[in-house]
Amino acid sequence: MKKLLPLLLIFLCNTGNIFAQDISIGAGINYGGPLPTQTIDSTDGKPLIGITAGVSYSIPLSEHFSFLPGLYYSYRGLDYSQSYTRDTLFTVVINGTSGQVPSYYTAYIDGSMRLHYLEIPLLIGYSFWKVQMTFGPYFSVLMSAKDSGDVRVVIGSGALVDDYNEVYNNKSALRKWDHGFMLGSRAPIYKNLGIEITVSRSFFSLYLPEKIPDSGQDGVKMYNTYLYFGLVYTL
């Protein structure tokens, strides 16, 4: 995968020189986030509106089909919170003798995620009338990221023991290389200006399973799933 990105960049540059008249510049907004494969109790996420911008080329393959390689920058954001309760044993001392009694603790998590991706979609376009349907895989590399927050742990009802607070950072657990599938459409609105709508879904979980600590998720995987809406200008 590490050798694939330079080769794709060289390919895109070369095709841009050959098919310069078919270059399209696009920019718009994206909305979504890492969706879990199943519902996680007491979890709330607030996706932020991100931005996506880049360039693509249209290489004709036949009367209706074309190859659409591209290179895009994508910024994505998410604020999230979660709480979960687990059983535990609590140590008490009575008359100089210590012992353990059954108890429980509740963890409250508040965090934020900011992701900066470089994406290379390799799409196939099918044109009919003035509309072009697009579909195919994409490859992406995580250039910069933030996934951090704080955890507050309350033991029992919180009356006997002070709350425990900890700051965490899951940046090292984020998957650096990813790829998935895109499906969308393009349609002209005025001369060389058009609109583009795309949905994308990752093939791989956002986190590396061996590096993410259990935060009440019970091993649930999450996949990047986004909706993109933007304008595209064809040169």
C-alpha positions in Angstrom: 0.0 0.0 0.0 2.8 2.4 0.8 4.2 2.0 -2.8 0.8 2.4 -4.3 0.3 6.1 -3.5 3.4 7.4 -5.4 2.5 5.3 -8.4 -1.0 6.7 -8.4 0.2 10.3 -8.1 2.5 9.8 -11.0 -0.3 8.3 -13.0 -2.7 11.1 -12.2 0.0 13.7 -13.2 0.6 12.0 -16.5 -3.0 11.6 -17.4 -3.6 15.3 -16.5 -1.0 16.3 -19.2 -2.6 14.0 -21.8 -6.2 14.8 -21.2 -5.9 18.4 -19.9 -9.2 19.4 -21.6 -11.1 16.9 -19.4 -9.9 18.2 -16.0 -12.6 19.0 -13.4 -12.1 21.0 -10.2 -14.5 20.2 -7.4 -15.1 21.5 -3.9 -17.9 21.0 -1.4 -19.0 19.8 2.0 -19.0 16.3 3.6 -21.1 15.0 6.4 -21.0 11.7 8.3 -18.6 9.8 10.5 -17.4 6.3 11.6 -20.7 4.4 11.9 -20.6 1.3 14.2 -21.8 -2.1 13.0 -24.3 -2.2 15.8 -25.8 0.2 18.3 -23.6 1.1 21.3 -25.6 2.0 24.4 -25.4 5.5 25.9 -23.3 6.8 23.0 -23.9 10.1 21.2 -22.0 11.5 18.2 -22.3 14.9 16.6 -20.7 15.0 13.1 -19.3 18.3 12.0 -19.6 19.6 8.5 -16.3 19.1 6.7 -14.8 20.2 3.5 -13.5 18.3 0.4 -11.7 19.8 -2.5 -9.6 18.4 -5.4 -9.2 17.6 -9.0 -10.3 14.8 -11.3 -9.8 13.7 -14.9 -12.3 12.2 -17.3 -10.7 9.7 -19.7 -13.2 8.4 -22.3 -13.4 4.6 -22.5 -16.4 4.3 -24.9 -19.5 6.3 -25.9 -21.1 6.1 -22.5 -18.3 5.0 -20.1 -15.3 7.0 -18.8 -12.5 6.5 -16.2 -12.4 9.2 -13.5 -9.2 9.2 -11.4 -8.9 12.0 -8.9 -6.9 13.5 -6.1 -8.8 15.2 -3.2 -8.2 16.6 0.3 -10.9 15.9 2.8 -11.3 17.3 6.3 -13.7 15.5 8.7 -14.8 16.2 12.3 -16.8 14.5 15.0 -17.6 15.3 18.7 -18.8 12.3 20.7 -19.7 11.2 24.2 -20.3 7.9 25.9 -21.0 6.4 29.3 -21.0 2.8 30.5 -21.2 1.0 33.8 -19.1 -2.1 34.9 -19.0 -4.2 38.0 -15.9 -4.0 40.2 -14.6 -4.8 43.7 -14.1 -2.0 46.1 -11.5 -2.2 48.9 -12.7 -1.1 52.4 -10.9 -1.0 55.8 -12.9 -1.7 58.9 -11.2 -1.7 62.3 -7.8 -2.2 60.7 -9.0 -5.1 58.5 -9.3 -4.6 54.8 -11.7 -6.5 52.5 -13.3 -6.2 49.2 -17.0 -5.6 48.6 -18.9 -5.8 45.3 -19.5 -2.4 43.7 -19.6 -0.8 40.3 -18.2 2.2 38.4 -19.5 4.4 35.7 -17.2 6.0 33.1 -18.1 9.2 31.3 -16.2 9.9 28.0 -16.1 13.2 26.1 -13.9 13.4 23.0 -13.4 15.0 19.7 -12.1 13.7 16.4 -10.5 15.7 13.6 -9.3 13.9 10.5 -7.3 15.1 7.4 -7.3 12.7 4.5 -5.7 12.6 1.1 -8.0 10.6 -1.2 -7.6 9.1 -4.6 -10.9 7.9 -6.1 -10.7 5.6 -9.1 -14.2 5.8 -10.5 -16.0 4.6 -13.5 -18.5 7.1 -15.0 -21.6 6.1 -17.0 -23.3 9.0 -18.9 -26.9 9.2 -20.1 -28.7 12.3 -21.2 -26.7 15.0 -19.3 -26.3 13.0 -16.1 -23.2 10.9 -15.2 -23.4 8.1 -12.6 -20.1 7.3 -10.9 -19.0 4.3 -9.0 -15.8 2.6 -7.9 -13.1 2.3 -5.2 -11.1 4.9 -3.5 -7.8 4.9 -1.6 -6.9 7.3 1.2 -4.1 8.1 3.5 -4.6 9.8 6.9 -2.2 12.8 6.8 -3.0 14.3 10.2 -5.4 13.4 12.9 -6.7 14.2 16.4 -8.8 11.8 18.5 -8.6 12.8 22.2 -10.7 13.7 25.2 -11.1 13.0 28.9 -12.6 10.2 31.0 -14.3 10.7 34.3 -14.8 7.5 36.4 -17.3 7.5 39.3 -17.1 4.5 41.7 -20.4 3.6 43.2 -22.6 6.6 43.9 -19.5 8.8 44.2 -19.9 9.5 47.9 -17.0 7.4 49.3 -14.3 7.8 46.7 -13.2 10.8 44.7 -13.8 10.7 41.0 -11.0 9.6 38.8 -10.1 11.7 35.8 -7.8 10.8 32.9 -6.9 12.3 29.5 -6.6 10.0 26.6 -5.4 10.1 23.0 -6.3 7.4 20.4 -4.3 8.9 17.5 -1.9 6.0 17.3 -4.9 3.6 17.0 -6.3 5.2 13.9 -5.8 3.4 10.6 -3.4 5.3 8.4 -4.3 3.6 5.1 -7.8 2.9 4.0 -9.9 2.2 1.0 -13.6 1.8 0.3 -16.3 2.2 -2.3 -18.0 5.4 -3.7 -21.3 5.8 -5.5 -22.5 9.1 -6.9 -23.7 11.3 -9.7 -22.8 14.5 -11.6 -25.2 16.8 -13.4 -24.6 20.2 -15.2 -26.4 23.3 -13.9 -24.8 26.1 -16.0 -22.3 25.8 -18.9 -19.2 24.1 -17.4 -20.5 24.2 -13.8 -22.2 21.2 -12.3 -23.2 19.6 -9.0 -21.8 16.3 -7.6 -23.3 14.1 -4.9 -21.3 11.1 -3.6 -21.7 8.6 -0.8 -18.7 6.6 0.4 -18.2 3.6 2.7 -14.9 2.3 4.0 -14.0 -1.4 3.8 -11.9 -1.3 7.0 -12.6 -0.3 10.6 -11.5 3.2 11.5 -9.4 1.8 14.5 -6.8 -0.8 14.4 -8.4 -3.6 16.6 -5.1 -4.5 18.4 -4.4 -0.9 19.4 -7.8 0.5 20.6 -8.6 0.0 24.3 -12.0 -1.2 25.3 -14.1 1.8 26.1 -17.4 0.1 26.6 -17.7 -0.8 22.9 -17.2 -4.5 23.3 -15.2 -4.8 20.1 -17.8 -3.1 17.8 -16.1 -1.9 14.6 -16.7 1.5 13.0 -16.5 2.3 9.3 -16.1 5.7 7.7 -19.4 6.6 6.0 -19.8 10.0 4.4 -22.1 12.0 2.1 -20.5 14.6 -0.1 -22.2 17.5 -1.9 -20.2 19.9 -4.0 -19.8 21.9 -7.2 -17.6 20.8 -10.0 -16.2 23.0 -12.8 -14.9 21.4 -16.0 -12.1 23.1 -17.8 
